[in-house]
Amino acid sequence: MKHNVNTSWVGKMKFDSEVSGHHIILDAAEEVGGENAGPRPKELMLSALAGCTGMDVVSILKKMKVELDAFDIKIEADLTEEHPKVYSKMHIIYQFKGKDLDMEKLQKAIRLSQENYCGVSAMYRKAMEVSYEIIVND
């Protein structure tokens, strides 16, 4: 199986990337010649991680019959100062809201995502430390 993405230069620092039939505009900040018309490519790596593990966790919790009122994922990433600037580590913050949420089930769902299912996380762990924490609000 292969994944294909087609990305076209639109002008200045802007690119239109077609992913699974959807268009994502990528752009740079104004101070480096862009128009700030879309996200930066490196930050989309964080979004890919959040989406990948989030979909896993929601699917697993649904099978466990855990009902959520809200679920947010925040990714914090440390960027090196020298070029090429790369992420040196990532930290995932899973934030859940709901009544009587079972912490053991939340932990199991996240562990399964991180250790068995999320390919994005698996790729990133080959290059850097990936850690996580769980926050539950009533």
N, CA, C and O atoms as a DFTB+ gen file, in Angstrom:
552 C
 N C O
     1  1       0.848      -1.183       0.000
     2  2       0.000       0.000       0.000
     3  2       0.888       1.240       0.000
     4  3       1.913       1.286       0.681
     5  1       0.487       2.222      -0.758
     6  2       1.202       3.492      -0.821
     7  2       0.232       4.620      -0.528
     8  3      -0.956       4.537      -0.843
     9  1       0.749       5.664       0.073
    10  2       0.002       6.920       0.212
    11  2       0.644       7.918      -0.735
    12  3       1.866       7.959      -0.875
    13  1      -0.184       8.716      -1.379
    14  2       0.319       9.732      -2.294
    15  2      -0.273      11.082      -1.924
    16  3      -1.455      11.196      -1.602
    17  1       0.568      12.092      -1.979
    18  2       0.157      13.469      -1.741
    19  2       0.679      14.291      -2.911
    20  3       1.833      14.146      -3.314
    21  1      -0.172      15.152      -3.456
    22  2       0.250      16.035      -4.538
    23  2       0.267      17.466      -4.009
    24  3      -0.757      17.973      -3.550
    25  1       1.411      18.109      -4.073
    26  2       1.571      19.454      -3.547
    27  2       2.060      20.383      -4.648
    28  3       3.039      20.090      -5.334
    29  1       1.365      21.513      -4.810
    30  2       1.688      22.467      -5.873
    31  2       2.004      23.830      -5.290
    32  3       1.333      24.301      -4.372
    33  1       3.027      24.451      -5.832
    34  2       3.394      25.804      -5.442
    35  2       2.359      26.771      -5.991
    36  3       2.031      26.721      -7.177
    37  1       1.841      27.653      -5.139
    38  2       0.815      28.614      -5.526
    39  2       1.428      29.990      -5.774
    40  3       0.895      30.775      -6.559
    41  1       2.531      30.283      -5.118
    42  2       3.194      31.577      -5.238
    43  2       3.792      31.967      -3.904
    44  3       3.381      31.465      -2.858
    45  1       4.770      32.870      -3.942
    46  2       5.509      33.270      -2.747
    47  2       5.944      32.011      -1.997
    48  3       6.704      31.211      -2.543
    49  1       5.486      31.817      -0.770
    50  2       5.853      30.640       0.025
    51  2       4.662      29.695       0.217
    52  3       4.714      28.796       1.055
    53  1       3.602      29.895      -0.550
    54  2       2.357      29.149      -0.365
    55  2       2.301      27.914      -1.262
    56  3       2.663      27.961      -2.437
    57  1       1.834      26.803      -0.674
    58  2       1.636      25.556      -1.391
    59  2       0.246      25.022      -1.107
    60  3      -0.294      25.214      -0.017
    61  1      -0.332      24.349      -2.097
    62  2      -1.621      23.677      -1.956
    63  2      -1.321      22.180      -2.004
    64  3      -0.827      21.664      -3.006
    65  1      -1.623      21.503      -0.918
    66  2      -1.349      20.082      -0.827
    67  2      -2.661      19.309      -0.819
    68  3      -3.521      19.539       0.032
    69  1      -2.810      18.391      -1.772
    70  2      -4.001      17.559      -1.826
    71  2      -3.717      16.251      -1.102
    72  3      -2.837      15.479      -1.483
    73  1      -4.499      16.028      -0.036
    74  2      -4.336      14.851       0.811
    75  2      -5.685      14.140       0.889
    76  3      -6.658      14.710       1.383
    77  1      -5.748      12.930       0.416
    78  2      -6.995      12.138       0.434
    79  2      -8.172      12.913      -0.152
    80  3      -9.292      12.809       0.346
    81  1      -7.925      13.686      -1.201
    82  2      -8.981      14.449      -1.847
    83  2      -9.313      15.769      -1.175
    84  3     -10.211      16.484      -1.621
    85  1      -8.601      16.099      -0.111
    86  2      -8.811      17.354       0.614
    87  2      -7.613      18.268       0.389
    88  3      -6.478      17.806       0.271
    89  1      -7.881      19.570       0.331
    90  2      -6.808      20.529       0.101
    91  2      -6.395      21.206       1.404
    92  3      -7.231      21.660       2.185
    93  1      -5.088      21.259       1.613
    94  2      -4.515      21.963       2.758
    95  2      -3.566      23.019       2.202
    96  3      -2.664      22.704       1.426
    97  1      -3.769      24.261       2.597
    98  2      -2.870      25.334       2.190
    99  2      -1.764      25.430       3.235
   100  3      -2.031      25.556       4.430
   101  1      -0.538      25.369       2.772
   102  2       0.633      25.518       3.632
   103  2       1.273      26.862       3.302
   104  3       1.338      27.255       2.137
   105  1       1.739      27.556       4.317
   106  2       2.357      28.853       4.058
   107  2       3.335      29.181       5.173
   108  3       3.342      28.553       6.231
   109  1       4.148      30.169       4.907
   110  2       5.131      30.645       5.873
   111  2       4.649      31.957       6.487
   112  3       3.709      32.586       6.001
   113  1       5.307      32.340       7.547
   114  2       5.001      33.614       8.201
   115  2       5.410      34.775       7.301
   116  3       6.272      34.630       6.435
   117  1       4.786      35.916       7.514
   118  2       5.071      37.094       6.694
   119  2       6.523      37.535       6.785
   120  3       7.099      37.996       5.800
   121  1       7.120      37.392       7.974
   122  2       8.507      37.853       8.151
   123  2       9.526      37.039       7.349
   124  3      10.681      37.446       7.226
   125  1       9.106      35.890       6.802
   126  2      10.016      35.100       5.968
   127  2       9.492      34.969       4.536
   128  3       9.884      34.056       3.810
   129  1       8.609      35.881       4.135
   130  2       8.164      35.927       2.749
   131  2       6.832      35.282       2.455
   132  3       6.401      35.258       1.302
   133  1       6.166      34.758       3.471
   134  2       4.855      34.150       3.258
   135  2       3.742      35.145       3.487
   136  3       3.981      36.334       3.696
   137  1       2.529      34.646       3.444
   138  2       1.345      35.477       3.685
   139  2       0.544      34.976       4.883
   140  3      -0.554      35.465       5.148
   141  1       1.085      34.014       5.596
   142  2       0.423      33.424       6.760
   143  2      -0.980      32.919       6.396
   144  3      -1.930      33.100       7.157
   145  1      -1.096      32.282       5.216
   146  2      -2.395      31.813       4.718
   147  2      -2.701      30.375       5.121
   148  3      -3.758      29.849       4.771
   149  1      -1.800      29.736       5.847
   150  2      -2.021      28.357       6.261
   151  2      -0.976      27.937       7.265
   152  3      -0.043      28.686       7.557
   153  1      -1.133      26.729       7.798
   154  2      -0.181      26.251       8.797
   155  2       1.191      25.965       8.204
   156  3       1.347      25.816       6.992
   157  1       2.178      25.894       9.085
   158  2       3.543      25.539       8.696
   159  2       3.628      24.014       8.607
   160  3       2.954      23.311       9.359
   161  1       4.442      23.506       7.702
   162  2       4.550      22.050       7.540
   163  2       4.953      21.304       8.819
   164  3       4.393      20.252       9.128
   165  1       5.908      21.841       9.548
   166  2       6.370      21.135      10.745
   167  2       5.261      21.027      11.792
   168  3       5.132      19.998      12.455
   169  1       4.466      22.077      11.943
   170  2       3.374      22.043      12.918
   171  2       2.305      21.033      12.521
   172  3       1.606      20.500      13.384
   173  1       2.169      20.763      11.218
   174  2       1.218      19.741      10.789
   175  2       1.650      18.351      11.265
   176  3       0.821      17.450      11.390
   177  1       2.937      18.182      11.528
   178  2       3.406      16.921      12.106
   179  2       2.765      16.701      13.476
   180  3       2.438      15.572      13.840
   181  1       2.589      17.778      14.227
   182  2       1.959      17.686      15.549
   183  2       0.477      17.360      15.390
   184  3      -0.072      16.560      16.147
   185  1      -0.158      17.970      14.420
   186  2      -1.565      17.711      14.145
   187  2      -1.767      16.259      13.712
   188  3      -2.747      15.624      14.102
   189  1      -0.847      15.738      12.913
   190  2      -0.934      14.343      12.472
   191  2      -0.856      13.396      13.671
   192  3      -1.588      12.409      13.737
   193  1       0.028      13.699      14.609
   194  2       0.145      12.869      15.810
   195  2      -1.141      12.924      16.626
   196  3      -1.646      11.889      17.060
   197  1      -1.671      14.121      16.835
   198  2      -2.898      14.269      17.625
   199  2      -4.062      13.538      16.959
   200  3      -4.822      12.843      17.633
   201  1      -4.204      13.686      15.664
   202  2      -5.297      13.023      14.956
   203  2      -5.167      11.511      14.983
   204  3      -6.157      10.805      15.177
   205  1      -3.969      11.013      14.791
   206  2      -3.733       9.569      14.765
   207  2      -4.065       8.931      16.110
   208  3      -4.864       7.997      16.176
   209  1      -3.465       9.425      17.164
   210  2      -3.707       8.832      18.479
   211  2      -5.123       9.122      18.961
   212  3      -5.724       8.288      19.638
   213  1      -5.660      10.279      18.627
   214  2      -7.019      10.615      19.030
   215  2      -8.047       9.681      18.429
   216  3      -8.964       9.240      19.122
   217  1      -7.908       9.373      17.146
   218  2      -8.837       8.450      16.496
   219  2      -8.758       7.071      17.126
   220  3      -9.778       6.414      17.330
   221  1      -7.534       6.632      17.434
   222  2      -7.358       5.342      18.121
   223  2      -8.084       5.335      19.456
   224  3      -8.859       4.425      19.750
   225  1      -7.826       6.357      20.260
   226  2      -8.377       6.413      21.618
   227  2      -9.905       6.444      21.581
   228  3     -10.552       5.728      22.345
   229  1     -10.482       7.253      20.714
   230  2     -11.945       7.320      20.609
   231  2     -12.514       5.958      20.208
   232  3     -13.511       5.513      20.776
   233  1     -11.893       5.301      19.243
   234  2     -12.355       3.993      18.786
   235  2     -12.276       2.950      19.903
   236  3     -13.216       2.182      20.104
   237  1     -11.176       2.922      20.616
   238  2     -10.984       1.950      21.698
   239  2     -11.964       2.220      22.835
   240  3     -12.584       1.292      23.355
   241  1     -12.107       3.482      23.220
   242  2     -13.027       3.813      24.316
   243  2     -14.472       3.495      23.937
   244  3     -15.261       3.099      24.795
   245  1     -14.823       3.663      22.675
   246  2     -16.177       3.324      22.230
   247  2     -16.424       1.830      22.424
   248  3     -17.495       1.426      22.877
   249  1     -15.426       1.009      22.076
   250  2     -15.554      -0.437      22.273
   251  2     -15.658      -0.791      23.748
   252  3     -16.291      -1.783      24.110
   253  1     -15.029       0.030      24.611
   254  2     -15.094      -0.184      26.064
   255  2     -16.355       0.421      26.674
   256  3     -16.561       0.352      27.886
   257  1     -17.198       1.016      25.826
   258  2     -18.446       1.655      26.249
   259  2     -18.211       2.829      27.215
   260  3     -18.982       3.058      28.147
   261  1     -17.128       3.554      26.959
   262  2     -16.823       4.768      27.731
   263  2     -17.398       5.949      26.963
   264  3     -17.087       6.145      25.788
   265  1     -18.232       6.730      27.625
   266  2     -18.838       7.896      26.985
   267  2     -18.136       9.165      27.439
   268  3     -17.980       9.411      28.635
   269  1     -17.716       9.962      26.475
   270  2     -16.999      11.205      26.745
   271  2     -17.903      12.399      26.469
   272  3     -18.708      12.382      25.538
   273  1     -17.759      13.438      27.292
   274  2     -18.424      14.708      27.003
   275  2     -17.529      15.573      26.129
   276  3     -18.008      16.325      25.280
   277  1     -16.223      15.458      26.345
   278  2     -15.248      16.221      25.554
   279  2     -13.909      15.497      25.605
   280  3     -13.604      14.787      26.563
   281  1     -13.118      15.691      24.556
   282  2     -11.790      15.076      24.469
   283  2     -10.912      16.005      23.646
   284  3     -11.194      16.266      22.477
   285  1      -9.857      16.496      24.256
   286  2      -8.898      17.375      23.573
   287  2      -7.505      16.781      23.684
   288  3      -7.163      16.132      24.672
   289  1      -6.717      17.014      22.658
   290  2      -5.334      16.564      22.653
   291  2      -4.466      17.773      22.356
   292  3      -4.662      18.469      21.359
   293  1      -3.513      18.008      23.229
   294  2      -2.545      19.085      23.008
   295  2      -1.179      18.445      22.844
   296  3      -0.827      17.510      23.564
   297  1      -0.419      18.951      21.896
   298  2       0.929      18.440      21.674
   299  2       1.909      19.581      21.908
   300  3       1.796      20.651      21.310
   301  1       2.865      19.335      22.782
   302  2       3.954      20.288      23.010
   303  2       5.219      19.666      22.428
   304  3       5.531      18.510      22.713
   305  1       5.943      20.424      21.618
   306  2       7.145      19.888      20.981
   307  2       8.305      20.867      21.155
   308  3       8.147      22.076      20.990
   309  1       9.453      20.326      21.487
   310  2      10.669      21.125      21.626
   311  2      11.405      21.139      20.294
   312  3      11.691      20.089      19.718
   313  1      11.708      22.337      19.814
   314  2      12.375      22.536      18.529
   315  2      13.821      22.928      18.773
   316  3      14.100      23.789      19.607
   317  1      14.737      22.304      18.056
   318  2      16.146      22.641      18.204
   319  2      16.403      24.045      17.658
   320  3      15.635      24.546      16.837
   321  1      17.470      24.670      18.110
   322  2      17.833      26.025      17.667
   323  2      18.612      26.011      16.355
   324  3      18.491      26.932      15.547
   325  1      19.415      24.960      16.143
   326  2      20.287      24.916      14.970
   327  2      19.567      24.314      13.767
   328  3      18.612      23.552      13.913
   329  1      20.041      24.670      12.586
   330  2      19.476      24.150      11.341
   331  2      20.098      22.811      11.011
   332  3      21.290      22.638      11.265
   333  1      19.382      21.862      10.468
   334  2      17.954      21.938      10.256
   335  2      17.218      21.840      11.591
   336  3      17.515      20.971      12.410
   337  1      16.256      22.737      11.800
   338  2      15.501      22.758      13.048
   339  2      14.536      21.568      13.048
   340  3      13.680      21.431      12.174
   341  1      14.707      20.723      14.052
   342  2      13.881      19.523      14.170
   343  2      13.296      19.445      15.569
   344  3      13.780      20.098      16.494
   345  1      12.259      18.649      15.715
   346  2      11.709      18.409      17.037
   347  2      12.608      17.417      17.767
   348  3      12.971      16.372      17.227
   349  1      12.957      17.761      18.995
   350  2      13.804      16.870      19.793
   351  2      12.986      16.008      20.741
   352  3      13.450      14.952      21.169
   353  1      11.778      16.441      21.074
   354  2      10.857      15.611      21.851
   355  2       9.458      16.178      21.745
   356  3       9.262      17.363      21.474
   357  1       8.482      15.298      21.966
   358  2       7.071      15.677      21.916
   359  2       6.382      15.159      23.171
   360  3       6.700      14.083      23.679
   361  1       5.440      15.944      23.654
   362  2       4.660      15.566      24.836
   363  2       3.190      15.722      24.481
   364  3       2.751      16.783      24.038
   365  1       2.432      14.639      24.686
   366  2       1.002      14.614      24.371
   367  2       0.225      14.790      25.664
   368  3       0.487      14.102      26.651
   369  1      -0.730      15.711      25.660
   370  2      -1.606      15.918      26.812
   371  2      -3.019      15.529      26.374
   372  3      -3.647      16.205      25.559
   373  1      -3.496      14.425      26.937
   374  2      -4.849      13.949      26.664
   375  2      -5.762      14.539      27.732
   376  3      -5.564      14.288      28.921
   377  1      -6.754      15.317      27.326
   378  2      -7.684      15.937      28.268
   379  2      -9.087      15.395      28.023
   380  3      -9.653      15.554      26.942
   381  1      -9.631      14.753      29.048
   382  2     -10.950      14.148      28.956
   383  2     -11.918      14.867      29.874
   384  3     -11.541      15.372      30.931
   385  1     -13.175      14.904      29.449
   386  2     -14.232      15.437      30.285
   387  2     -15.409      14.478      30.189
   388  3     -15.798      14.058      29.099
   389  1     -15.968      14.138      31.341
   390  2     -17.105      13.233      31.362
   391  2     -17.430      12.827      32.784
   392  3     -16.688      13.125      33.720
   393  1     -18.559      12.139      32.932
   394  2     -18.995      11.714      34.259
   395  2     -18.445      10.325      34.556
   396  3     -18.542       9.414      33.733
   397  1     -17.868      10.179      35.741
   398  2     -17.395       8.880      36.227
   399  2     -16.494       8.159      35.224
   400  3     -16.670       6.966      34.976
   401  1     -15.535       8.878      34.649
   402  2     -14.618       8.248      33.699
   403  2     -13.673       7.313      34.444
   404  3     -13.129       7.670      35.489
   405  1     -13.482       6.123      33.903
   406  2     -12.633       5.093      34.500
   407  2     -11.190       5.331      34.039
   408  3     -10.864       5.127      32.870
   409  1     -10.339       5.761      34.960
   410  2      -8.950       6.089      34.620
   411  2      -8.215       4.877      34.040
   412  3      -7.390       5.033      33.140
   413  1      -8.502       3.694      34.536
   414  2      -7.834       2.496      34.008
   415  2      -8.173       2.279      32.533
   416  3      -7.307       1.895      31.747
   417  1      -9.420       2.523      32.156
   418  2      -9.816       2.368      30.757
   419  2      -9.172       3.449      29.887
   420  3      -8.741       3.174      28.767
   421  1      -9.108       4.671      30.404
   422  2      -8.445       5.748      29.655
   423  2      -6.974       5.398      29.440
   424  3      -6.458       5.522      28.330
   425  1      -6.310       4.965      30.494
   426  2      -4.896       4.602      30.393
   427  2      -4.678       3.461      29.409
   428  3      -3.738       3.488      28.615
   429  1      -5.552       2.457      29.464
   430  2      -5.421       1.310      28.555
   431  2      -5.597       1.747      27.107
   432  3      -4.831       1.329      26.239
   433  1      -6.594       2.582      26.837
   434  2      -6.835       3.052      25.469
   435  2      -5.623       3.828      24.938
   436  3      -5.218       3.650      23.789
   437  1      -5.060       4.677      25.775
   438  2      -3.903       5.466      25.352
   439  2      -2.688       4.573      25.160
   440  3      -1.948       4.728      24.188
   441  1      -2.481       3.645      26.075
   442  2      -1.343       2.725      25.962
   443  2      -1.455       1.902      24.671
   444  3      -0.465       1.725      23.961
   445  1      -2.659       1.399      24.366
   446  2      -2.839       0.641      23.127
   447  2      -2.555       1.498      21.899
   448  3      -1.931       1.036      20.944
   449  1      -3.010       2.736      21.928
   450  2      -2.731       3.642      20.817
   451  2      -1.232       3.839      20.659
   452  3      -0.692       3.704      19.561
   453  1      -0.569       4.157      21.753
   454  2       0.862       4.466      21.695
   455  2       1.721       3.244      21.362
   456  3       2.706       3.359      20.634
   457  1       1.356       2.092      21.884
   458  2       2.212       0.915      21.720
   459  2       1.832       0.017      20.548
   460  3       2.678      -0.727      20.051
   461  1       0.571       0.069      20.091
   462  2       0.141      -0.887      19.085
   463  2      -0.416      -0.286      17.794
   464  3      -0.245      -0.869      16.724
   465  1      -1.075       0.861      17.876
   466  2      -1.859       1.302      16.725
   467  2      -1.405       2.574      16.023
   468  3      -1.438       2.627      14.794
   469  1      -0.990       3.582      16.745
   470  2      -0.694       4.877      16.117
   471  2       0.651       4.850      15.386
   472  3       1.715       4.917      16.001
   473  1       0.570       4.750      14.070
   474  2       1.785       4.709      13.257
   475  2       2.575       6.004      13.287
   476  3       3.800       5.989      13.167
   477  1       1.886       7.122      13.444
   478  2       2.589       8.410      13.521
   479  2       3.450       8.450      14.771
   480  3       4.617       8.837      14.717
   481  1       2.878       8.053      15.889
   482  2       3.636       8.018      17.140
   483  2       4.809       7.040      17.035
   484  3       5.908       7.336      17.505
   485  1       4.581       5.893      16.428
   486  2       5.652       4.899      16.269
   487  2       6.818       5.471      15.453
   488  3       7.983       5.253      15.784
   489  1       6.487       6.208      14.381
   490  2       7.550       6.817      13.567
   491  2       8.308       7.870      14.364
   492  3       9.538       7.913      14.325
   493  1       7.584       8.715      15.085
   494  2       8.237       9.777      15.842
   495  2       9.106       9.219      16.959
   496  3      10.172       9.767      17.239
   497  1       8.668       8.130      17.608
   498  2       9.467       7.531      18.687
   499  2      10.809       7.014      18.176
   500  3      11.750       6.877      18.959
   501  1      10.917       6.726      16.892
   502  2      12.190       6.290      16.325
   503  2      13.185       7.445      16.260
   504  3      14.395       7.229      16.189
   505  1      12.667       8.676      16.285
   506  2      13.525       9.849      16.135
   507  2      13.680      10.672      17.408
   508  3      14.629      11.445      17.535
   509  1      12.735      10.508      18.367
   510  2      12.766      11.366      19.549
   511  2      11.946      10.745      20.670
   512  3      11.251       9.748      20.477
   513  1      12.043      11.349      21.832
   514  2      11.227      10.949      22.973
   515  2       9.803      11.456      22.767
   516  3       9.586      12.620      22.431
   517  1       8.835      10.560      22.974
   518  2       7.421      10.937      22.936
   519  2       6.825      10.519      24.280
   520  3       6.812       9.336      24.620
   521  1       6.339      11.488      25.032
   522  2       5.746      11.208      26.336
   523  2       4.296      11.678      26.338
   524  3       3.847      12.357      25.415
   525  1       3.564      11.299      27.406
   526  2       2.187      11.750      27.494
   527  2       1.715      11.834      28.930
   528  3       2.315      11.270      29.844
   529  1       0.608      12.563      29.099
   530  2      -0.065      12.649      30.389
   531  2      -1.559      12.690      30.142
   532  3      -2.020      12.998      29.042
   533  1      -2.313      12.369      31.200
   534  2      -3.772      12.321      31.117
   535  2      -4.343      13.292      32.143
   536  3      -3.949      13.289      33.309
   537  1      -5.268      14.114      31.695
   538  2      -5.982      15.046      32.585
   539  2      -7.471      14.749      32.438
   540  3      -7.996      14.698      31.326
   541  1      -8.145      14.552      33.571
   542  2      -9.579      14.279      33.562
   543  2     -10.289      15.385      34.327
   544  3      -9.938      15.697      35.465
   545  1     -11.297      15.974      33.683
   546  2     -12.138      17.000      34.310
   547  2     -13.560      16.481      34.357
   548  3     -14.015      15.804      33.435
   549  1     -14.267      16.803      35.442
   550  2     -15.665      16.377      35.563
   551  2     -16.563      17.205      34.671
   552  3     -17.775      16.988      34.642
